[in-house]
Amino acid sequence: MKIGYARVSTKDQNWQLQIEALEKAGCEKIYKEKISGSTKSRPELDSMIQQFRKGDELFVWRLDRLGRSLKNIIDLVLSLSEKGVIIKGIIDGVDTSTMNGRLFLNIMASLAEYERELIRERTNAGLQSARARGRLGGRPKGYTKETISKLLIMRSLYKDPSKTPEEIYTPLGLTKATFYRYSKILDMYTNKEINSMIKR
C-alpha cells in the first residue's frame, strides 16, 4: 500500500503542494499534520506508523517532514526499514528499495551509531572530569527496585527495531517522556551500573 505523509509547521503554511505530489505518486492514503517539527507529539505520524505492514511504501515530500532532528529522522527511517517499509522522498530522490537507497540507509545507520558514540564519549569525559574534582557528576541515583526492573526490561525491548516506542513504554506503564528519559540512561550506562542506582 502506498501511504503519504504531509506536514507543515504552522497554520500559515499550505500543504497543497505536498498533497498534490503525494497524490501524483499514487498514494492511496495521506496523513496530514499542521504542527511544528520541534513538537514531540505528532498524532498523525504516530497513527500512520501503527498502520504500516511489510511491503508498504511511505512517500514524503522530503525526509525532513518526518522528524524534529536528523537523529529523529534517522531513527524513524531505520525503524520503518527494519519492518520492511519502503521510504521514498519525492524531492530528495530517496528510495530505500534501490541499491542507492540501501546505501543511503547504511550511511544513516553509521551516522546514528557515530552520534551515539559521541554522546557516550562526551558523557564519560564529563563524569571523569567531575570525579577528578571530587564530584559524582550527573549520574542519576536513588531509583526503586521497580524502576530498575523496568529499565532492564526496557533495555531488552529497546534494541528490537521492530518495536515502536509506544509498544515498549505502554505495557511498562511509562509515559512517552519517561521512555525517552530512560532511553538516555540506557545509552549511557551498563546493566551493572543501572543496578547500582537502587535506592538504599
C-alpha positions as a Markdown table, in Angstrom:
| # | Residue | x | y | z |
|---|---|---|---|---|
| 1 | Met | 0.0 | 0.0 | 0.0 |
| 2 | Lys | 1.2 | 3.5 | -0.9 |
| 3 | Ile | 0.9 | 5.9 | 2.1 |
| 4 | Gly | 1.8 | 9.5 | 2.1 |
| 5 | Tyr | 2.6 | 11.9 | 5.0 |
| 6 | Ala | 2.4 | 15.7 | 4.7 |
| 7 | Arg | 3.4 | 18.2 | 7.4 |
| 8 | Val | 3.6 | 21.9 | 7.5 |
| 9 | Ser | 5.0 | 23.8 | 10.5 |
| 10 | Thr | 2.4 | 26.5 | 11.1 |
| 11 | Lys | -1.2 | 27.2 | 10.2 |
| 12 | Asp | 0.1 | 29.9 | 7.8 |
| 13 | Gln | 1.7 | 27.3 | 5.6 |
| 14 | Asn | -0.1 | 25.5 | 2.9 |
| 15 | Trp | 0.5 | 21.8 | 2.3 |
| 16 | Gln | -1.3 | 21.7 | -1.0 |
| 17 | Leu | 2.0 | 21.3 | -3.0 |
| 18 | Gln | 2.9 | 18.3 | -0.8 |
| 19 | Ile | -0.6 | 16.8 | -1.2 |
| 20 | Glu | -0.6 | 17.1 | -5.0 |
| 21 | Ala | 2.9 | 15.5 | -5.2 |
| 22 | Leu | 1.8 | 12.6 | -3.0 |
| 23 | Glu | -1.4 | 12.1 | -5.0 |
| 24 | Lys | 0.6 | 12.1 | -8.2 |
| 25 | Ala | 2.9 | 9.4 | -6.7 |
| 26 | Gly | -0.2 | 7.2 | -6.3 |
| 27 | Cys | -0.7 | 7.4 | -2.5 |
| 28 | Glu | -3.9 | 5.6 | -1.5 |
| 29 | Lys | -4.0 | 7.2 | 1.9 |
| 30 | Ile | -2.4 | 10.5 | 3.0 |
| 31 | Tyr | -1.8 | 11.6 | 6.6 |
| 32 | Lys | -1.8 | 15.4 | 7.1 |
| 33 | Glu | -0.4 | 17.3 | 10.0 |
| 34 | Lys | -0.1 | 21.0 | 10.8 |
| 35 | Ile | 2.4 | 21.0 | 13.6 |
| 36 | Ser | 5.9 | 22.3 | 14.3 |
| 37 | Gly | 8.7 | 19.8 | 13.6 |
| 38 | Ser | 10.0 | 20.6 | 17.1 |
| 39 | Thr | 6.8 | 19.3 | 18.8 |
| 40 | Lys | 7.3 | 15.9 | 20.3 |
| 41 | Ser | 3.7 | 14.8 | 20.0 |
| 42 | Arg | 2.6 | 14.2 | 16.4 |
| 43 | Pro | -0.6 | 12.2 | 16.5 |
| 44 | Glu | -1.0 | 11.7 | 12.7 |
| 45 | Leu | 2.6 | 10.4 | 12.3 |
| 46 | Asp | 2.2 | 8.1 | 15.3 |
| 47 | Ser | -1.1 | 6.8 | 13.9 |
| 48 | Met | 0.4 | 6.2 | 10.5 |
| 49 | Ile | 3.3 | 4.3 | 11.9 |
| 50 | Gln | 0.9 | 1.9 | 13.7 |
| 51 | Gln | -0.7 | 1.1 | 10.4 |
| 52 | Phe | 2.3 | 0.0 | 8.4 |
| 53 | Arg | 2.8 | -3.5 | 7.2 |
| 54 | Lys | 5.7 | -5.2 | 5.5 |
| 55 | Gly | 5.9 | -4.1 | 1.9 |
| 56 | Asp | 4.1 | -0.8 | 2.4 |
| 57 | Glu | 5.6 | 2.3 | 0.8 |
| 58 | Leu | 5.9 | 5.6 | 2.7 |
| 59 | Phe | 6.0 | 8.8 | 0.5 |
| 60 | Val | 7.0 | 12.2 | 1.8 |
| 61 | Trp | 7.8 | 15.5 | 0.1 |
| 62 | Arg | 11.2 | 15.5 | 1.8 |
| 63 | Leu | 12.6 | 13.4 | 4.6 |
| 64 | Asp | 12.7 | 16.4 | 6.9 |
| 65 | Arg | 8.9 | 16.2 | 7.0 |
| 66 | Leu | 9.3 | 13.1 | 9.2 |
| 67 | Gly | 11.3 | 14.4 | 12.2 |
| 68 | Arg | 12.3 | 17.0 | 14.6 |
| 69 | Ser | 16.1 | 16.5 | 14.1 |
| 70 | Leu | 18.5 | 14.5 | 12.0 |
| 71 | Lys | 18.7 | 11.9 | 14.7 |
| 72 | Asn | 15.0 | 11.6 | 15.0 |
| 73 | Ile | 14.6 | 11.2 | 11.2 |
| 74 | Ile | 17.4 | 8.6 | 11.0 |
| 75 | Asp | 15.9 | 6.5 | 13.9 |
| 76 | Leu | 12.5 | 6.6 | 12.3 |
| 77 | Val | 13.7 | 5.7 | 8.8 |
| 78 | Leu | 15.8 | 2.8 | 10.1 |
| 79 | Ser | 13.0 | 1.5 | 12.3 |
| 80 | Leu | 10.5 | 1.5 | 9.4 |
| 81 | Ser | 13.0 | -0.1 | 7.1 |
| 82 | Glu | 13.6 | -2.9 | 9.6 |
| 83 | Lys | 9.8 | -3.5 | 9.4 |
| 84 | Gly | 10.0 | -3.9 | 5.6 |
| 85 | Val | 8.6 | -0.5 | 4.9 |
| 86 | Ile | 10.0 | 1.3 | 1.8 |
| 87 | Ile | 10.6 | 5.0 | 2.2 |
| 88 | Lys | 10.5 | 7.4 | -0.7 |
| 89 | Gly | 11.4 | 11.1 | -0.7 |
| 90 | Ile | 9.9 | 12.8 | -3.7 |
| 91 | Ile | 12.2 | 15.9 | -3.8 |
| 92 | Asp | 15.2 | 14.1 | -2.1 |
| 93 | Gly | 15.1 | 11.3 | -4.7 |
| 94 | Val | 15.4 | 8.8 | -1.8 |
| 95 | Asp | 14.1 | 5.3 | -2.5 |
| 96 | Thr | 15.1 | 2.6 | 0.0 |
| 97 | Ser | 14.0 | -0.2 | -2.3 |
| 98 | Thr | 17.0 | 0.6 | -4.6 |
| 99 | Met | 20.7 | -0.1 | -4.3 |
| 100 | Asn | 21.5 | 3.5 | -3.8 |
| 101 | Gly | 18.6 | 3.7 | -1.3 |
| 102 | Arg | 20.1 | 0.8 | 0.7 |
| 103 | Leu | 23.5 | 2.6 | 0.6 |
| 104 | Phe | 21.8 | 5.7 | 2.0 |
| 105 | Leu | 20.3 | 3.6 | 4.8 |
| 106 | Asn | 23.7 | 2.2 | 5.7 |
| 107 | Ile | 25.2 | 5.7 | 5.8 |
| 108 | Met | 22.3 | 6.8 | 8.0 |
| 109 | Ala | 22.9 | 3.8 | 10.4 |
| 110 | Ser | 26.6 | 4.7 | 10.6 |
| 111 | Leu | 25.7 | 8.3 | 11.4 |
| 112 | Ala | 23.3 | 7.2 | 14.1 |
| 113 | Glu | 25.9 | 5.0 | 15.7 |
| 114 | Tyr | 28.6 | 7.7 | 15.4 |
| 115 | Glu | 26.3 | 10.1 | 17.2 |
| 116 | Arg | 25.6 | 7.6 | 20.0 |
| 117 | Glu | 29.4 | 7.1 | 20.4 |
| 118 | Leu | 30.0 | 10.8 | 20.6 |
| 119 | Ile | 27.3 | 11.2 | 23.3 |
| 120 | Arg | 28.8 | 8.3 | 25.3 |
| 121 | Glu | 32.3 | 9.8 | 24.9 |
| 122 | Arg | 31.2 | 13.3 | 26.0 |
| 123 | Thr | 29.2 | 11.9 | 28.9 |
| 124 | Asn | 32.2 | 9.7 | 30.1 |
| 125 | Ala | 34.6 | 12.6 | 29.7 |
| 126 | Gly | 32.3 | 14.8 | 31.8 |
| 127 | Leu | 31.9 | 12.2 | 34.5 |
| 128 | Gln | 35.7 | 11.6 | 34.7 |
| 129 | Ser | 36.3 | 15.3 | 34.9 |
| 130 | Ala | 33.7 | 15.6 | 37.7 |
| 131 | Arg | 35.2 | 12.7 | 39.6 |
| 132 | Ala | 38.7 | 14.3 | 39.3 |
| 133 | Arg | 37.3 | 17.3 | 41.0 |
| 134 | Gly | 35.8 | 15.2 | 43.8 |
| 135 | Arg | 32.3 | 15.3 | 42.5 |
| 136 | Leu | 30.0 | 12.5 | 41.5 |
| 137 | Gly | 28.9 | 14.2 | 38.3 |
| 138 | Gly | 25.4 | 14.0 | 36.9 |
| 139 | Arg | 24.8 | 10.3 | 37.4 |
| 140 | Pro | 21.2 | 9.6 | 38.4 |
| 141 | Lys | 20.7 | 7.8 | 41.7 |
| 142 | Gly | 18.0 | 6.7 | 44.0 |
| 143 | Tyr | 15.7 | 4.5 | 41.8 |
| 144 | Thr | 13.4 | 2.0 | 43.4 |
| 145 | Lys | 13.8 | -1.7 | 42.6 |
| 146 | Glu | 10.6 | -1.5 | 40.5 |
| 147 | Thr | 12.1 | 1.3 | 38.4 |
| 148 | Ile | 15.4 | -0.5 | 37.9 |
| 149 | Ser | 13.4 | -3.6 | 36.8 |
| 150 | Lys | 11.5 | -1.5 | 34.2 |
| 151 | Leu | 14.8 | -0.1 | 33.0 |
| 152 | Leu | 16.3 | -3.5 | 32.5 |
| 153 | Ile | 13.2 | -4.9 | 30.8 |
| 154 | Met | 13.1 | -1.8 | 28.6 |
| 155 | Arg | 16.7 | -2.4 | 27.5 |
| 156 | Ser | 15.9 | -5.8 | 26.1 |
| 157 | Leu | 12.9 | -4.3 | 24.1 |
| 158 | Tyr | 14.7 | -1.1 | 23.2 |
| 159 | Lys | 17.2 | -2.9 | 20.9 |
| 160 | Asp | 14.3 | -4.6 | 19.0 |
| 161 | Pro | 14.0 | -2.4 | 15.8 |
| 162 | Ser | 10.6 | -4.0 | 15.1 |
| 163 | Lys | 9.0 | -2.4 | 18.1 |
| 164 | Thr | 7.8 | 1.2 | 18.2 |
| 165 | Pro | 8.4 | 3.4 | 21.3 |
| 166 | Glu | 4.7 | 3.1 | 22.2 |
| 167 | Glu | 4.8 | -0.7 | 22.0 |
| 168 | Ile | 7.6 | -0.5 | 24.6 |
| 169 | Tyr | 6.5 | 2.1 | 27.1 |
| 170 | Thr | 2.8 | 1.4 | 27.2 |
| 171 | Pro | 3.0 | -2.2 | 28.6 |
| 172 | Leu | 5.5 | -0.9 | 31.2 |
| 173 | Gly | 3.2 | 1.8 | 32.4 |
| 174 | Leu | 5.5 | 4.6 | 31.3 |
| 175 | Thr | 4.8 | 7.9 | 29.7 |
| 176 | Lys | 6.4 | 8.9 | 26.4 |
| 177 | Ala | 8.5 | 11.5 | 28.3 |
| 178 | Thr | 9.7 | 8.9 | 30.8 |
| 179 | Phe | 10.5 | 6.5 | 28.0 |
| 180 | Tyr | 12.9 | 9.0 | 26.3 |
| 181 | Arg | 14.4 | 9.9 | 29.7 |
| 182 | Tyr | 15.1 | 6.2 | 30.4 |
| 183 | Ser | 16.4 | 5.8 | 26.8 |
| 184 | Lys | 19.2 | 8.3 | 27.6 |
| 185 | Ile | 20.1 | 6.4 | 30.7 |
| 186 | Leu | 20.3 | 3.1 | 28.8 |
| 187 | Asp | 22.5 | 4.7 | 26.2 |
| 188 | Met | 25.0 | 5.8 | 28.9 |
| 189 | Tyr | 25.1 | 3.0 | 31.5 |
| 190 | Thr | 25.5 | -0.7 | 31.6 |
| 191 | Asn | 23.1 | -3.1 | 33.4 |
| 192 | Lys | 25.6 | -3.3 | 36.3 |
| 193 | Glu | 25.8 | 0.4 | 36.7 |
| 194 | Ile | 22.0 | 0.7 | 36.5 |
| 195 | Asn | 21.6 | -1.9 | 39.2 |
| 196 | Ser | 23.9 | 0.2 | 41.4 |
| 197 | Met | 21.4 | 3.0 | 41.3 |
| 198 | Ile | 18.9 | 1.2 | 43.5 |
| 199 | Lys | 17.8 | 3.5 | 46.3 |
| 200 | Arg | 19.4 | 2.4 | 49.6 |
